[in-house]
Amino acid sequence: MSRWASATMQFNGLHEPDAERLLAAIWCVLEKHSLRTPLLDARTASARIDVTLTFQSAGERTLVQKELVRINV
């Protein structure tokens, strides 16, 4: 496993409004904890969006993931 594999979050098949809400929530968490912006890859497939975020570390990904669960996103 590469060092980036554990630092990646992936969301598949999102509708546009859901993808926007998700990214807004993630950016609030990044700002709250003064984290760097992750590498963002967004792809469309039909009317759905796939989003992949690659963080600087697995620890940053874990922190963001826990915050998203806490705020129920």
Backbone torsions as a table, in degrees:
resi	resn	phi	psi	omega
1	MET	NA	133.2	178.7
2	SER	-74.8	163.1	-179.2
3	ARG	-66.0	-24.4	179.9
4	TRP	-80.7	-22.7	-175.8
5	ALA	-57.0	-42.6	-178.1
6	SER	-79.3	-8.7	-179.5
7	ALA	-99.5	13.1	-174.0
8	THR	-110.2	137.2	171.5
9	MET	-117.4	136.9	-179.5
10	GLN	-130.9	137.0	178.2
11	PHE	-129.6	123.4	-175.4
12	ASN	-117.0	145.5	172.2
13	GLY	71.1	33.3	-179.9
14	LEU	-83.8	143.9	169.0
15	HIS	-77.1	154.5	-175.4
16	GLU	-52.5	-48.2	-179.8
17	PRO	-62.1	-35.6	178.4
18	ASP	-68.3	-40.0	178.0
19	ALA	-64.3	-41.7	178.3
20	GLU	-62.8	-44.7	179.3
21	ARG	-64.0	-42.1	179.2
22	LEU	-61.0	-49.4	-179.0
23	LEU	-64.9	-37.7	177.3
24	ALA	-63.1	-42.5	179.2
25	ALA	-65.0	-41.7	179.4
26	ILE	-63.3	-43.3	-179.5
27	TRP	-65.1	-34.3	175.4
28	CYS	-62.7	-41.4	177.9
29	VAL	-65.0	-43.1	178.9
30	LEU	-59.0	-45.4	179.8
31	GLU	-66.2	-42.7	-179.5
32	LYS	-57.5	-38.7	-175.7
33	HIS	-104.1	9.3	179.7
34	SER	52.4	45.6	178.8
35	LEU	-92.9	152.8	176.8
36	ARG	-71.1	153.2	177.6
37	THR	-67.7	128.2	178.1
38	PRO	-74.9	161.9	172.0
39	LEU	-67.2	130.2	-176.3
40	LEU	-117.2	129.3	174.5
41	ASP	-126.1	120.5	178.4
42	ALA	-123.3	131.9	-179.8
43	ARG	-131.8	144.6	177.6
44	THR	-104.9	142.7	175.3
45	ALA	-138.4	106.6	-172.8
46	SER	61.0	-125.1	-178.9
47	ALA	-98.0	12.4	-176.7
48	ARG	-112.1	157.9	-179.4
49	ILE	-123.1	135.4	172.3
50	ASP	-107.1	130.2	-178.1
51	VAL	-122.8	130.9	173.9
52	THR	-124.5	128.0	177.1
53	LEU	-115.6	129.9	177.5
54	THR	-117.5	113.4	-177.0
55	PHE	-87.3	168.1	178.7
56	GLN	-65.3	-28.6	-178.7
57	SER	-152.8	162.9	175.5
58	ALA	-65.1	-31.6	178.5
59	GLY	-63.6	-41.3	177.0
60	GLU	-64.3	-43.4	178.3
61	ARG	-60.1	-44.0	-179.9
62	THR	-62.3	-42.5	179.2
63	LEU	-61.3	-47.0	179.3
64	VAL	-63.2	-43.4	-179.6
65	GLN	-60.8	-44.2	179.0
66	LYS	-63.7	-40.5	178.8
67	GLU	-65.5	-38.9	178.8
68	LEU	-63.8	-39.5	177.4
69	VAL	-65.6	-42.4	-178.2
70	ARG	-61.5	-40.4	-179.0
71	ILE	-92.2	6.7	173.1
72	ASN	63.9	49.3	176.8
73	VAL	-101.2	NA	NA
